Amino acid sequence: MSYEKVEQARNPIIGKKQTLKALHARLVKELYVARDADLRITQEALDAAKHTDVTVVYVDSMKRLGKACGIEVGAALWP
């Protein structure tokens, strides 16, 4: 279910910097985080999501999250 929602997004925000900007601008309703992503990459976004009351949805795989986002590489975060 989670990957399907990501696949249906029209203008996905991809990348840590863009994700953090969107979180701080309060443009995010849900943050998708790959469980196999390095915590050093995801922690700042998780903290920002908590601070802005954004729901965090965990998915199993960076590879599958990247594919759902329409990119060729794995993705750790997707808002």
Beta strands, then each sheet from edge to edge (+ up, - down):
strand 1: 30-34
strand 2: 55-59
strand 3: 77-78
sheet 1: 2+ 1+ 3-
end
